[in-house]
Each structure stands twice: as C-alpha cells, then as structure tokens.
Amino acid sequence: MTYTKIKIHEPNLEVRKKSFLADKKIPKEDRDDMMEFLRLASLGKINLRKKIGNSRLLKYIENLRVCFYYFKKPFSHITLNDMENFERDLSSNKIKNARNNKPYSENTKCDFKKALKIYLKWKLRDNASKFAELTNWLDTIPKNKTPEYLKEDDVVKLFKGCKDNRQRFLIAVLFDAGCRIEEFLNIRKEDIEEPNANSPYYKITLKEEYSKTKGRTVGLYWQYSTEAIKDYLSEHYLKPSEPVYTGKYDDTRFFLKRLGQRVLKRRIYAHLFRHSSATYYASKMNRQQLCYRFGWAFSSRMPDVYISRAGMVEEKISEQFKNEELSVLRERLDKYEQLLKIVLDNGKQTLMNVKENVKKQN
C-alpha cells in the first residue's frame, strides 16, 4: 500500500513559476519557453519518458536562472563564443552565488551545465547541428570528490551521547541502513522485519516510492542496531501504516547539529551518515552488494568513491596477504628442506653402499 509521502521540503512550484515569469532580467521568449519546457518535463516528454517531479523542476528553474542572467539574451541567439565564455567564467569562479558572493561548488557547476544542455537540446530541437556545436564539448561529468564521513568510533560516541531511545534509534538506523533522511522519515511499522530463527537481525524495507533511487530491503548488522530498534519499538505501539520515527525533519536537523557539537565538536547532518555507512560497508561487501544496499544502479560511479576509500584498510589487507604468503613460503621451504634431507640421506646411503661394494670387489 502507498501512503502520503513525508517530504523534508514542500516545494511551491507555482509560486516559483510566477516569480520566474515576472523576472524581467530574463528574455520574454525564454520565460514563455521555460513554462512549456517545465510542462513537458513533468509529463515525461523531455528526459527519456521519465516524469520529472516538482523538486527537480524547481532545480531546473534555479539553475537555468543563473544561465539566463549570464547570457542576457534569448537562448536561440547564443553563439559558440558565448558558450566558451560561460564555460571559462564558470570554471574560473567569475560566476558567483549572488546570495553570498562565493564561488559555486564543482557539483553545482556541473548541474548548471547539465540543465543548460537539456534545455538547449529541447530549445534547438529543430537545429541539431547548432546544438552539437554549442554543447558537444561541454564537460558535465563532476570530478569525483571524496565525501566527508564519520569513522565508526565517532558514530559510537554519538550513539552513546544520546539521551533516550528515540535518539539512539535515529543514529543507529541512519548509520546502519545508510538511508537518505526522506527515506528514513517514510519508514512505516510494516517496513520493519523483526529478527527470527533464520535471520538474527532487523531488516528494513525502503520503498521505491519514497526513494530518490532504487527501493531495497537491507539488513541492519551494526553492533548497536538490534538493541536500539528493539528498545525504541517497545516504547511505541504503532499500526502497520504509521511512520516509525515521530520526529520532524527540522527538529531532527537541529538535534543532529547540537549532538555533533556536544560530542564531536564538529558539524554533523543526516546525509553524513549515508556517506559514513557506505564507507563502513565498502570493505565488507562486493560492488554489486554495495549498489543494492544503497539503491544505486549497477552502472553508477558512486560505489567506486567508497570502494577506493576502503583503501583505508588496504594496509591491513596487504599485511594479511603478506603474512599468508610468508606462511605459504615457509611451508614450502620446510617441505623442500625435508625433501632435500631425504635426498641427501639417500645419497649418503647410496654412496656408502657403493663404497662397500668396491671394497668387496677388491
């Protein structure tokens, strides 16, 4: 059964559309075209028959607004020189965030270019050669940046720094399941499978309708998870359809911020636990298992970020293999020594027999 999704943000698309249409800094041609682009995107007619939700539509509006402000002309009049200048100024941080006058992050820069390519592809749909000239060379692949994360010891400190079962449930499940905060808030009682004879761990189903990526069922294997979930559920009688966690997003965000400062003297936030979980499990699972657990497509580049980070334990692994190799070599050496001893002993015995035979013949 599908229930009303609990959202961490309530985007008001219609308000943003009105604001965009009234923005005289943007050419009227593109203000009007943008409304049609958003309509078609919401129907799945822009991106490979995939319907675009309100949050993504809002992102198109905000990202393309930056581009419209830069070019100061209808997109139908953009030249190759305009695009080259845009790429150069964006890469060199000349284009800055108007809210704080700071450079945009590398991922945000890629988001601008992706949105620009998608819009131009639609806008220039009758002029494929011009679209290719303007965008074929544009790099929209973000550089892999290792996300920050918490070591397990830090998560344990946070867990032990909690003051009640609700707080401990939050930390344990966010870290162990590695779910996004919106997925976490939408976990219902019916989504939790209790330990049994075949599986001594809790399992949680993260439904696809509440997920940014793939739905999945994950086992919670972390040392504190079983106790934390059991203690929390014992305090709440919940119907199968009811959300398990009773806190709201903003309250949760403020709690994590305060907990991080009190226990670790650093900033922590909900998505940090997803990065930390992926790092924790990267050395314990193969690539396919990691993709399934965190909802990534098997073709995704995301697992590689965490698998490469598992190099943190590479020294231990190398040492383990080194010790195993040395052990094998020692065993082989012992065998060779034993064989050599046998050969030498046999040789000595043969030599003695030869000497005896020679004496007898003389």
N, C-alpha and C positions, 0 to 999 in steps of 0.2 A: 504494500500500500504506500502511496506517495502522500506526504504531508506538506503543509506550507513550509517553505524553506526559511530558516532563520538566517538573516543576512547581517553581515557585520557593517555594511554600509547600505543606505537606502538611496540609491541614485535617482535624482529627479530629472529625467531625460527631457521632459517637455520644457522645464524651466531653462535648461541649458540651450535647448534649441532656440527658444525665444531670444535669449541673450545673444546667441550667435547670429541670428537673423538681423538683430538690431545693431550689430557691430560694424560701424561704417569704415573701420580700418581694413575690412575685408571686401574685395570687389563684389558687387552685387551678383555678378554672374556665378561666382563660386559660392556665395551664400545660398543662392537658389539651388545650384547643382548639388551642394552638400546635403540638402534636405532629401533630395532624390537618392543620393548615394546611401544615406543612412536608412532610408525606407527599404531599398533593395537589399542592403546588408542584413537587415532584420528578417527578411524573407528567405535568406539563404541564396540570393542571386549574385552575390559578389565573390564569396570565398568558397568555391567548390561545394555548393549546395549545403553549406553549413550555416545555420541561422546564428546570427550574432546577437548576444544578449545586451541588455542596457548598459552594463558596466563597460563592455568593450566598445559600444557605440560612443559612450562618453569619452573614452580614451581616444577614439578617433577625432572627436571634436577638439579636445585639448591639444593633442599632438599636432594636428593639422593647422590649428590656430597659430601655433608658433611658426609654421612654414608660411602661412598666408602673410603674417606680419613681416617676415623676412623679405619675401619676393615683391610685395607691394604691387602686384599686377595679376591679372587673371591667369590661372594656370594654363590656359590654352595658348598664352603668349610666352611661356617660359622657353628659354633657349638653353643650349648646351653650356654656354658661358655662365648663365645664371646658376645652373646645377653645379658646375665646377666651383663657383664662388661659394655656394651654400655648403658644399662638402668641405671646402678649405676652412671656412669660418667656423663651422660646427666642430671640426676636428681640432682647431687651434683655440677653442674656447672663447672665440669672439662673440658667439651667440650665447647669452647667459640667461639664467632664470630671472624673469622680471620681478619675482616676489622677493628674492634675497640677493640678487646680483651675483650669484655664484654660478660656476660652470655646471653644466648638466653631467650626470654620470654617463659612463660609456654605454650602459644598457639603455638609458633614456635616449641617447643619441641614436642608437640603433632603432629604437621604437619610432622616432621621428622619421627616419629613412624608410622603414617598413611601411608606415602609414602613407607616406608620400608616394611610394611605388604602387601601393594598392589603389590609391585614389587616382593617380595618373593613368594607371592601366585601364581603369574604367572611363576616365575622362577622355582619354585618347584612344578609345576602343576602335575608332574608325581610321586610326593613323598608327598602325603597329610599328612602322619604321621609325617614326619620331619617338614613340615610347621607348623603343630599344635604344635609340641614340642617347636619350636622356638618362636612362636608368640601368642599362646592362652592366655598366662598370661600377655601379654604386654598391659598396660593401655594406651588407645588412646583417652580417654574422657577428654577434658580440664576441669579444675576446673572453676566453674562459678566465674568470676571476674566482679564486678560491673563497667561498663564503666563510664568514666567521662562524665559529661554533663553540660549544661548551664541551670540555672533556667530561668523561663520566664522573670523575671525582667532584667536579663542580656541580653537576646535576644532583649528586648525592647530598652535597652541602645544602643545596636549595631545598631538596626534599625534606631533609632533617630540620631545616629552618622554618618549615610550615607549622602553623599553629593548630590546624584542625584537619579532619579527614577530607573535607571538600578541597582544601588547598593541596593536600598530598595527592588526591585523585587527579587534579589538574596537571600537576608536574609529571606524575608517573605516566599518564596516558599521552600527553603531548610529546614527551620524550620517546616513549617506547613505541607507540603507534606511528610516530612521525607524521601525523596528520596536520593538515592546514587548520587554522583556527575555525574557519567556517565549517569544515568537515566535522571538527570536534563538537561544535555547538549543536550540530544536527544529529548527533548520535542519540538514538532512541533506546529505550529499555530492550526492545525486541532485537536490537542490533548487537546485543552482548550475549555471547555464549559462555556459560559457566564451565569451569573445569569438570572433567569426567574421567572415567577409568582409562579411556583411550588418549586423552589429552589433559595433562595436569595444569594447563594454563588457560587463562581467559582468552577469548577471541572476540574481535570487534569487526563488524561489517561497516565499511564506509561506503554508503550508497552513491552510485554514479550521479544521480540527480542532484546531489549536494556537493559534488566534487568538481574541481576545475579540470581534472584529467579523468583517469580511469577509476571506476569503483573497485573495491577489493575487500577481502577478509584477511585480517592479519592476526597472528598470534602475539600475545604480549609476554615476552620471555624475560624481561628485565627483572633483576632480583627483588625489587620492591613493588612491582606492579600487582601481583596477585593479592598481597596483603592490602595495598592501598584501595584497590577496586572493591574487594570484599568488605572492608570496613566502611567505605562510603555507601555502598548499596544497602548495607544493613541498617543504615540510618534513614533510608528513604523507601517508602512503599510507592512504587511507580507503576502506572499502567503501561502496557507494551508500547503504546503510541507516544508516551511522554518523553521529552528530552531528558537525558540523564543528568546533565550538568545544568544547574539552576542559575548560574551567573550570566550577566550580560557582557557583551564584548568590551565596552568602555570600562566597566568595573574590573574585568579581568586584566585589561591592558594596564590599568593603574596599579593593580595588585602586583603584577609581574615587575613593573618598574620599581616599586618600593622594595619588593623582596630582593631584587638584584642588587640594589644599593645597600641594603642592610646586610646581606650575606656575603656577596662577592665584591662589593664596591664597584660595580660596573652596570651598564645598561643591558637589560635583557628584554626580550619581546617574544611574542608567541611563535613567530616563524623561525626564530633562532633554534627552537627545539627540533624543528624539522631538519635543519642543517646538521644539528648535533646527532640526531637519530640516524641520518643517512651515513654520517661519518662512523658512528658506532657499529652499524651493521655492515659497512662496506668490507670490513676484514673478516666477516663471518659468513658472507653469502656470495654466491656467484652473480654474474651480471644480470642474468635473467630473473633470479630471485629478487635482486635489488629493484629491478624495474617493476616487478609485480607489487612488491611491498609498498613502494612509494607512488604507484599509479602512473609510471612513465611508460611511453611506448617503447618497444624494444629497439627502435631506431633512434631514440633520444640520445643526446650527448650528455645529459645530466649525470648518469651513473659514473661516467668517466671522471667527472670532477671529484667525486668521493672515493672512487677506486684508486685514483692516483694519490689522494690524500692518505689512503691506507698505507702508503709508504712510511707512515709514522711507525708502523710495526715491522717494516721491511728488515730492519736490523735484526729484530728478534727472529724473523723467518729465516734470514740469511744465516744467522748463528745456528738456528736449528738444523738447517740443511748442512751447514759446515760440520756440525757435531755428528750428524748422521753419516756424512761422507767419511769423516775421520774414523768413525766406528767401523764402517764397512771396510775401509782400508786396513785398519788394524786386524780385523777378522781375516782378511785375505792374506795379510802379511804373516799372521800366525799359521795359516794353512800352508803357505809357501815354505815357511820355516820348518814346519812339521814334515812336509814332503821332501825338502832338502835334506833334513836329518835322516829320513828313511833312505833316500838315495845314497847319501854318504855312508850310512851304516851298511847298506847293501854293497856299496862299492868296496868298503873296507873288508867286508866278509868275503867278497869275490877275490880281492887281492890276496887275502890270507890263504884262500883255497888254492889259488894259482901257485903261490909260494910253496905250499905243502906238496902239490903235485910235482913241481920242479924238483924238490928235494927227493921225492920218491923215485923219480926218473934217474936222478944222478946216483 
